[in-house]
């Protein structure tokens, strides 16, 4: 596992992002957490684990964690027990599908949580390649969020937090658009419970990410491939947990929190990170002209202290030329925190449009027969200026 110092070096940074804001609010955070109960949904993913650890180390009265991935839940518990130990409060994990009857029974049996944090999401742009995974993305990112908010309102929770994405700002892919539509549903439910969310950059070396794949490629003695024309902002896993916790505890109703752009947070390309990564591992990157060459050389170059790399321009669906956390039409508060900006929202939503979207998607599902085009059509109805083009090239078609 990479240390914080090495992780920062790989993503081209010298220091952590939120240190000053965390220190300034340290006592208040500890006081709130130690006197509150928490439910973390999607708690076994990279961001969910980071959030869970941030809550756990501040000794909550109750901390329940839900996720489908029982192996990751098991590792989360082992990790926490081996690093932080134990708390006096009730800490338990549950391997449940948020959309299931079993989850509903779990909520009915207790359901009393001051803070509900939903970190569950289908986050990959590659998940929009087929109509079936795309429909599941709608269920996970939108309808499960709607369901768990309603349950939180019924159980009188103080606050509901749901993670969004920078890709929801002027979305160009279905994943980002699904999160933008989720934000619209949040606005409606904010009349019944305080809700805040966060848009943030890529989480470096998070499960399933391209950077996490670098570890897998070295373990399996396979070439590393990366786009050389795409630059992204990166936060560390711990920073993702800190950002979510700050938004949950201090975000006002309908606030969307994001990391401010500064000298500490700058763009870096995946190819540049790959070079830094291999150098740190003691290998000299060897640039190949094709996938075939890279695969062939992977069997011989590592013994020579070199590693085959294939860096190319990106031509797949959903890649944005640049990253942004907010649009020009959104109202900002840039003074409240040192390292965090806040998008302020009024309770503006089109009830008829939200209902029509939900009804049409449910109609498609009821027939067990739908196309990607039918779903895309509904997305355009929700987001008329949605900048989406399906080129037919997807990440699964690449190494």
Secondary structure, DSSP 4 states (H G I P E B T S, - for coil): ---HHHHHHHTT-SS-SSHHHHHHTHHHHHHHHHT-EEEEETTTSHHHHHHHHHHHTT--SEEEEEES-HHHHHHHHHHHHHHT---SSEEEEEE--TTSHHHHHHHHH----SEEEE------GGGGSSHHHHHHHHIIIIIHHHHHHHHHHHTT-SEEEEE--GGGTT--SHHHHHHHHHHHHHHHHTTTSEEEEEE--EETT-TTSHHHHHHHHHHTT--EEEESS-EE-EE-HHHHHHHHHHHHHHPPTTEEEEEPPBTTB--EEHHHHHHHHHHHTT-EEEE-SSHHHHHHHTTTSGGGTEEEEEEE---STT--SS--SS-TTSEEE-SS-SSEEEEE--S---HHHHHHHHHHHHHHHHTT---HHHHHHHHHHH-TT------S--GGG--
